[in-house]
Amino acid sequence: MRAMILAAGLGTRLKPFTDHHPKALAIVNGKTLLQRNVEYLLSYGITDIIVNVHHFADQIIEIVAQNKGWGANITISDETTEVLETGGGMLFAKNYFASEERWLVMNADILTDLNLHSLIAADEKFTLAAEGDLVATLAVTNRTSSRNLIFNAAGTLCGWKNNNTGEEKWALPLKDPSTAAPKAFSGIQIVHANFFRGLAMQGKFSLIDAYLQLATHYAIHYYDHSNGILLDVGKPESLEKAAGIFTL
């Protein structure tokens, strides 16, 4: 299985570090977030990885070259001209996945102990149940978040809600609101080739907006890993917390 690490973002929450560096190169106990996530993927046998870059792209390109990809076969997807957000970034890298039926995508600023073998096994189960109509299996938790994905009683994505503003987006009608399952997205997912087959977006867009468009015709399920560790290392205080957990 191939993987993509999304590392092109501006990382504004990590200022002042990101005034001079990309967020993927923030350090936790002597290792960059990028290195930690490459090593995380390698520990599950995933050796072919594409990394998209934009903000201080040259620094990421240089450190990958200096470290020979930390043992992985790393390809750079260069978005220097324009940052394309998470969905547009994956579309831009479409050719890298041309021969793949599914692949893993994760944010560069996520640190987790999520068992990828379990995520992949869940995705295989959903693939059989969806009879070829699965787009993605999204890793989620029950943590408090400013935004939630909404799944129905069947575990299928049907909507999204901003808990701060009350804004909602719906892909499918929720017939019985009492069955709604709000989940916080972990920034990790298994994506299927149906993503490109059914996508009606171009340019700059988020994966969430893409999933909501695709969910009208395809199945998108979730895998809950609430009992594990997940850190969104997007703020300086999160880096301090991560240093106390990810010590190796």
HELIX and SHEET records of a PDB file:
HELIX    1   1 THR A   12  LEU A   14  5                                   3    
HELIX    2   2 PHE A   17  ASP A   19  5                                   3    
HELIX    3   3 LYS A   23  LEU A   25  5                                   3    
HELIX    4   4 LEU A   33  LEU A   42  1                                  10    
HELIX    5   5 ALA A   57  GLN A   66  1                                  10    
HELIX    6   6 LYS A   68  GLY A   71  5                                   4    
HELIX    7   7 GLU A   85  PHE A   92  1                                   8    
HELIX    8   8 LYS A   94  PHE A   97  5                                   4    
HELIX    9   9 LEU A  116  ALA A  130  1                                  15    
HELIX   10  10 PRO A  177  THR A  179  5                                   3    
HELIX   11  11 ASN A  194  GLY A  198  1                                   5    
HELIX   12  12 LEU A  207  LEU A  214  1                                   8    
HELIX   13  13 PRO A  236  ILE A  245  1                                  10    
SHEET    1   A 7 ASN A  73  ASP A  78  0                                        
SHEET    2   A 7 ASP A  48  VAL A  53  1                                        
SHEET    3   A 7 ALA A   3  LEU A   6  1                                        
SHEET    4   A 7 ARG A 102  ASN A 107  1                                        
SHEET    5   A 7 ALA A 181  HIS A 192 -1                                        
SHEET    6   A 7 LEU A 134  THR A 141 -1                                        
SHEET    7   A 7 ALA A 219  ASP A 224  1                                        
SHEET    1   B 8 ASN A  73  ASP A  78  0                                        
SHEET    2   B 8 ASP A  48  VAL A  53  1                                        
SHEET    3   B 8 ALA A   3  LEU A   6  1                                        
SHEET    4   B 8 ARG A 102  ASN A 107  1                                        
SHEET    5   B 8 ALA A 181  HIS A 192 -1                                        
SHEET    6   B 8 ARG A 147  PHE A 151 -1                                        
SHEET    7   B 8 LEU A 157  ASN A 162 -1                                        
SHEET    8   B 8 GLU A 168  TRP A 170 -1                                        
SHEET    1   C 2 ILE A  27  VAL A  28  0                                        
SHEET    2   C 2 LYS A  31  THR A  32 -1                                        
SHEET    1   D 2 ILE A 110  THR A 112  0                                        
SHEET    2   D 2 LEU A 230  ASP A 232 -1                                        
END                                                                             
